[in-house]
Amino acid sequence: MLPRRLVDFSKVSLKTELFGLPFETPIFLCPVASHRMYDPEGELAVARAAKARQTEILLSTNTSTAIEDVVRERGKPVMYQLYAAPRWEMTEKMVKRVEDAGTSIMAWTVDTLGGRNTETYTRYRRMDKRPCEACHGKEGPARLERRVMYKGIDLSKMATPDPPHTWTTIERLKKLSKMKLLIKGITTPEDALLAREHGADGVIISNHGGRAEASGRGTIEALKDIVDAVGPAFPVLIDGGVRRGTDVFKALALGARAVGIGRPYLWGLASFGQAGVDRVLELLNAELRLAMRQFGTPEIGRITRKAVTWR
Ligand SMILES: Cc1cc2nc3c(=O)[nH]c(=O)nc-3n(C[C@H](O)[C@H](O)[C@H](O)COP(=O)(O)O)c2cc1C
């Protein structure tokens, strides 16, 4: 990073926009499954902290709170992360439901379609001797039909499994709604170009927090080449390993339009509930503001590649 001095930074603004929607900060909350695993208030606590800190939420398909309740606590519509369901009719119903809840930006996650290595989870599960009911109640872990976003959808009436998802699924998804569609889980320029070619409105560079292909390649390493390939008119967002305001700044400098955090707000939620999420957002935004003063860029639009050596 290349600091600049003696710039007037008496007013620093984190405001930006995506598809014409105002963002008070470029930092957004990534979709993370089942917030109630971390705190009894779950997504409601996160939504209240996000409201206080004027932060946009990208809500997971595997949310443990209905989208309508999250929207009520957030005080405005949220973005929605889609996992295409095992039957297309389920996907259709879910898409309609979230559009009715006011969502105008949807992100389809594609980085775990090939499966992933859950070795750590398996190892720890062997050591966990608690009965399932201790956490899940009498019904046990939620089966697909009982998940909040699938409620009321009768899987048994939907006999035809989906064909494998390919790039043409984007075209099918686009036909289901008026929402803007981001593809989450892209890490190469080739795939970003294919996403655009098939009608996506943008991409989120992500590897599920290093948990998809688990190759050790950081998402930030993919950012510059992807932005160069698709050009500035096609929004590129990023998440993965963002821990400090300087990380957000670097991603913005390399061309990201917004920057997501996953684990940091979960740590806040698990430790202190709503107050923990609030504090994480306060710290990250304060650090970003500080970085913007250090680098002489008091507005988000003024952060360019000139601020970093890796161009
Ligand atoms: C516990 C956990 C659950 C996640 N659940 C989802 C999910 O339901 N949908 C999704 O698209 N991504 C999911 N992700 C990936 C995040 O959206 C995001 O890509 C990642 O956490 C960003 O990296 P970070 O945790 O280093 O900030 C999950 C990540 C974690 C750590």
The ligand as an SDF file (V2000), in Angstrom:
LIG
                    3D

 31 33  0  0  0  0  0  0  0  0999 V2000
  -19.5790  -21.4910    8.8510 C   0  0  0  0  0  0  0  0  0  0  0  0
  -19.7450  -20.9690    7.4510 C   0  0  0  0  0  0  0  0  0  0  0  0
  -20.9540  -21.1600    6.7940 C   0  0  0  0  0  0  0  0  0  0  0  0
  -21.1340  -20.6900    5.4890 C   0  0  0  0  0  0  0  0  0  0  0  0
  -22.3420  -20.8290    4.8760 N   0  0  0  0  0  0  0  0  0  0  0  0
  -22.5120  -20.3540    3.6030 C   0  0  0  0  0  0  0  0  0  0  0  0
  -23.7750  -20.4360    2.9660 C   0  0  0  0  0  0  0  0  0  0  0  0
  -24.7520  -20.9070    3.5320 O   0  0  0  0  0  0  0  0  0  0  0  0
  -23.8620  -19.9730    1.6890 N   0  0  0  0  0  0  0  0  0  0  0  0
  -22.7950  -19.4260    1.0250 C   0  0  0  0  0  0  0  0  0  0  0  0
  -22.9270  -19.0180   -0.1270 O   0  0  0  0  0  0  0  0  0  0  0  0
  -21.5960  -19.2950    1.6280 N   0  0  0  0  0  0  0  0  0  0  0  0
  -21.4250  -19.7470    2.8940 C   0  0  0  0  0  0  0  0  0  0  0  0
  -20.2170  -19.5820    3.5120 N   0  0  0  0  0  0  0  0  0  0  0  0
  -19.1540  -18.8430    2.8030 C   0  0  0  0  0  0  0  0  0  0  0  0
  -19.2530  -17.3320    3.1090 C   0  0  0  0  0  0  0  0  0  0  0  0
  -20.3590  -16.7600    2.4580 O   0  0  0  0  0  0  0  0  0  0  0  0
  -18.0120  -16.5570    2.6450 C   0  0  0  0  0  0  0  0  0  0  0  0
  -17.7510  -16.8770    1.2920 O   0  0  0  0  0  0  0  0  0  0  0  0
  -16.7680  -16.8180    3.4910 C   0  0  0  0  0  0  0  0  0  0  0  0
  -17.0930  -17.0610    4.8390 O   0  0  0  0  0  0  0  0  0  0  0  0
  -15.8340  -15.6080    3.4170 C   0  0  0  0  0  0  0  0  0  0  0  0
  -14.6400  -15.8710    4.0410 O   0  0  0  0  0  0  0  0  0  0  0  0
  -14.2810  -15.4210    5.5400 P   0  0  0  0  0  0  0  0  0  0  0  0
  -15.0470  -16.3240    6.4510 O   0  0  0  0  0  0  0  0  0  0  0  0
  -12.8090  -15.6280    5.5960 O   0  0  0  0  0  0  0  0  0  0  0  0
  -14.6710  -13.9530    5.7020 O   0  0  0  0  0  0  0  0  0  0  0  0
  -20.0420  -20.0420    4.8200 C   0  0  0  0  0  0  0  0  0  0  0  0
  -18.8340  -19.8310    5.5070 C   0  0  0  0  0  0  0  0  0  0  0  0
  -18.6780  -20.2770    6.8020 C   0  0  0  0  0  0  0  0  0  0  0  0
  -17.3720  -20.0210    7.5090 C   0  0  0  0  0  0  0  0  0  0  0  0
  1  2  1  0
  2  3  1  0
  2 30  2  0
  3  4  2  0
  4  5  1  0
  4 28  1  0
  5  6  2  0
  6  7  1  0
  6 13  1  0
  7  8  2  0
  7  9  1  0
  9 10  1  0
 10 11  2  0
 10 12  1  0
 12 13  2  0
 13 14  1  0
 14 15  1  0
 14 28  1  0
 15 16  1  0
 16 17  1  0
 16 18  1  0
 18 19  1  0
 18 20  1  0
 20 21  1  0
 20 22  1  0
 22 23  1  0
 23 24  1  0
 24 25  2  0
 24 26  1  0
 24 27  1  0
 28 29  2  0
 29 30  1  0
 30 31  1  0
M  END
$$$$
